[in-house]
Amino acid sequence: MTKRKKENWGSQLGVILAVAGSAIGLGNFLRFPGQAASHGGGAFMIPYFISFLIIAIPLAWSEWSLGRAGGRRGFNSVPGIFGLASYGKKRWAYIGALGAFLPVSVSMYYLFVEAWCLAFAIQYLTGVFADLGIHLPSFLVGTNGAGFRLGSAESYSRFFNEFAGANGNGTLYRTVDLGWKFTPLLGCTIFCLFFNYYLIYRGITKGIEAFCKVAMPMLLVCSLLILVRVLTLPDPTVTPENPAGIPGHSFLDGLGFMWNPSQPGKTLWDSLADPDVWLAATSQIFFSVSVGFGLIVTYASYVRPKADIALSSLTATVSNEFCEVVLAGMIILPPAIMFLGTSGVEGNLGMFSLGFNVLPNVFEQMPFGQFFGFLFFFLLFLAAVTSSLSMVQPSVALLEEGLHFGRKRSVCLTGVFSTIGAVILCHFSTGMYALGTFDFWVGNFGLFVLATFQTFLIAWIWGTKNMQDELSVGAKIQPPACIGWVLKYISTPYLILIFIFWVWKESGTYFGEILKNPVAQLVVGFLLFSALFYVFVTHLALRRWKREGRSLTLFLDEKKLDEKDAGPGENGHVPGNVSEMECRPQ
């Protein structure tokens, strides 16, 4: 057989930026502030940080170790790596098909939202949003206590609904005119689709890594510029006639809205006793750190055998938390509270309402708001691209590895599924119901299923000793000895309990919607077809690997491994040799 050339990350910095980029996305800058504020502020941060310690860090380390272990045996696809970790059990390889199906399905609607960010950035750059209120005076229906126009938020809400096609199916196919012209969202969606797949086509080093090395520093610079502007904003309610300003509109009031553990009418203990708060915090961790998707497993499989994955994993995870908690938290909610007050923000804490309805209203009233509006949405676009790239790679890896497709063919076939998903989202845009259905079944339900299975596989089947042994290879820092115990006896049961409660609470509504809503039936039908496709590809891959002698049960005992280690080369290591890694059950 012709052996495929093994791809690797070009540098340790490159893989850190790529993995951090996969995690730093719209969930950080839009979802996190809204989740925190709507679930008790500071009270939400307590289960959030607990989830970070017992879910994010252990799962990230476990996924990095499993991914590199698979890569050292010549496997980059999640089904192949799951098969290795289960000592050749085919059912785990089929479960691993979720690791290719779910990310690419998430990317379908993620690309759509990515296009929103690009289009909004273009609108600010071209001045469409400059003093929007004077274009639609009929919407300016009053002011809040600070004297700012509340009605302009309705202007942005109407603009966004027209812009995103929420008012009717098929409306994205025509140019919208609300007193001014703008580039249709459809064009931005097509651009984002081709841009993402072009970078994926260029490969791990020349495409994903090269882009992330440029995009991540740019993202950080944009974030810091906006943060400096936010920190230097004067209290907008202070006037010569009212030098003391109006209570509730300062920067500190904005921080308090997000961080205060006791909100009006609800104590800290009331919030902590609410299961919804814990559920929301755990869900946010998945979006924040990109664990549970299979993304890190695939990315880590391209890491060089002696690279320090313990430090790389921790660096990528902590970098993401800095961007989410420090940058996103301080950039978004404080200025919204300063200009609109609590009443203007409450009820608009959803991911899309906060980002596309509330914040443009803030930028309108902020000095140099047009520039900072462009900077903010360009930041979101960069964050979205670095995330969506990681979502496509697991599918490409499976097609390359399982069917021996070339990269061009694998990228094109994956692109076909993304294009079909994008067409469904663009056409069935009324109320963004298709997007919401996608998000629930793959971004929430499917994510919990895969994360729970994956954690159980690593902790209870592959074995925490194997995980810790793999982490120690080339490590400049040694993870705590208790990390395996935490993954096994805390993370796994915690995930199972959260998942059971979440299904009990949420699934009934969505199952009912499938029965009565044709759009939901179409979306779920398409997702089921896509899932079966990846299961079928996994089946073909298993047959091909068997014919080629690429066994998923090539485990060496300690004696043979020690004899091999005495051979030539540093510690007997021969990169790419499929029988080099010790992978034995406890």
C-alpha positions, 0 to 999 in steps of 0.5 A: 500500500502507498503510505500517506505522508504524516502531517505534524504541527510546525511548532509548539507555539503553533499547536497552542495557538491553534488549540486556543483558537479552536476554543476561543470563539463566539461562545467566549465573547457572546455566550459567556457574558449573557450566561453569567449575567442571567444565572446569578452573576457571581453565583454563576462563576462559582460552579463555572470555576468548579467545572473548569477545575474538575471538567475542563482541565482533566478532560483537556489533558485526557484528550491531548494524551489520547490524541497523541497516543493515537497519532504515535500509532499512525491514527488521526481520526477519532474512530481510529483512536477510540478503537485503539483506546478500547483495545480493538472494540469496534463499537467504540470506533463507531461511537468515535464517528460522532467525533467527525459528525458532530464538529462538522455539523456544528460548523454548518451553522457556525459558518452562518453566524461567522458570516453575520460577524463579517457582514456587521464588520463591513457595515461599520467599516462602510458607515452603514451603522453611523447614527442609525437612529436618524435613518429610522425616526419612527422607531425612536420611541423614548429615552431611558433614565439617563436620557439615551434613546431606547427606541434605537435598540428596536432599530437594530433589532429590526435591522438584524431580523431583516439582515438574518432573514428571520422575517421569512424563508428565502429572504436572504436571496434578495437585497434588503433595503431599510432606507440604505443598502448593504451587502447581502448576508448570502454573499458573506456566507459563501465567502466564509464557506470558501475561505474556511475550506481553502485554509483547511485544504492547505493543511495542518501547517500551511493552512490552520497553523499559519492562519492561527499564528496571524489571527490569534495575535490580531484577536488579542490586539483587537480585544485589548484596544476595545478593553482600553476604550471600555476602561477609559469610558466616562460615566455617560450620565454625568453632565454639568447639570448632574455631576453625580450621574445616575446610579447604576450606570458606572463601569463598576455597576457593569462589573457588579451586574456580572460578578455580584453573587447576590442579585436583587431578590436572590441570595447566593445559596438560592442560586447555588441550589438551582440545578439550572445554574450548574447545568449552564456553567457546565455547558459553558465550559464545553463551549469555552474550552472545546472539550468533548467535541473530539477536536482536541483528540484530532489536533493532538494526533498531529503533535510530535511524539516528544512534544510537551503536551502537558504544558501545551494543554494547560497553556491553551486552556488558561489562555482561553479562560483569560480571553473569556473571563477577563477580556470578554466579560469586561468588554461586553457587559460593563459598557452595555450597563453604562449606556443602557442600564440594567433594564435595557440589558435584561431580557437581551442576554441571549447570545445573539440579542446581546451581540447583535441588538444591544451592543450596536446600540452601545457603539452608536452612543460611544465616542468613536463608536463606528471604529470600535464597532468595526473592531469588535465584529472583526474580532468576532469574525477572527474568533469564529474562523479559528474555531470553525477550522478546527470543526472541519479537520476531524471529518477530513482526517477520517476521510483521508485515513479511512478511505485513503482520499487525498486532502483535496477530495476529503475537503471537497466531500466535507464541503458538500455537507457544509454547503447543504447545511448552509443552504438549509440555514439560508433558506429556512431562516424564519425565526432562525428556527433551523439554526436553533434546531441545529444548535440543540441537537449537535451543539448541545445534545450531541456534545453531551453524548460524545463528551460523556462517552469519551470521558468514560472511555479514557477513564475506565477503559483506556486507563488513567495510568496510560493517560498519565504516562502519555502526559509525562512524555516530554513534559516540562511540568508534571500534572498532579498525580490525582488528575486520574482519580479526579477524571475517574471518580469526579468528572465522569459521574458529574458528567453523567448526572448533568447529562441525565438532568439535562435530557430530562429537562430539555429533550421533551420540548424538542422531541415534540417540536420534531413531530409538529414542525416541518423545518425541524423534521428536515433539519433532524433528517439531514443530521441523521443522514449525515450521522449515518454517512460517517458511521458508514465511512467508519465501517469502510475504514475498519475493513480497510485497516483490517486488510492493510494489517493496521490492527487496533490491538497492537499492544506490546508487553513491558518486556518487548517494549523494554527490548525495543527501547534498547535499540537504536535512537533516543529511547528506541523511538522511531517516529511513525512506527505503529508499534512503538507506544505502550498502550496496555490496560490497567 
